[in-house]
Amino acid sequence: MSDQYDQIKKQLLKERQELLQDVSNSYETCRELGQDGVPDIGDMSSAAYSRDVLFNVSETQRQRIHDIDVALEQIAKGEYGICMSCGEEISPRRMEVRPFSRYCIECKTDIEKFGE
């Protein structure tokens, strides 16, 4: 494995660990919100909203962890930086900005418009 891929792998593993810690912290915050004694309907609504926001953030984080896992698999297979849809190389600039990208910008745009 080249030094470049080794560095990318380290970066992805670090980001994955940070995301796992964030998810864990969000989960603990949700549990604390659920245990509060809620005196009135306004507080109940606020607590429910906070739990919903934290749940959605966690879902986004879980998706990013999945994307990182796929990128790590692609590195192991020697296919990192190759679009999983069209098979073309993903632009180095895109990979630099979003090192867990699975699709080139054209395919990603199509997926967002039409679904996978």
Secondary structure, DSSP 4 states (H G I P E B T S, - for coil): --HHHHHHHHHHHHHHHHHHHHHHHHHHHHHHHHHS---SHHHHHHHHHHHHHHHHHHHHHHHHHHHHHHHHHHHHHT-TTB-TTT-PBPPHHHHHH-TT--S-HHHHHHHHHH--
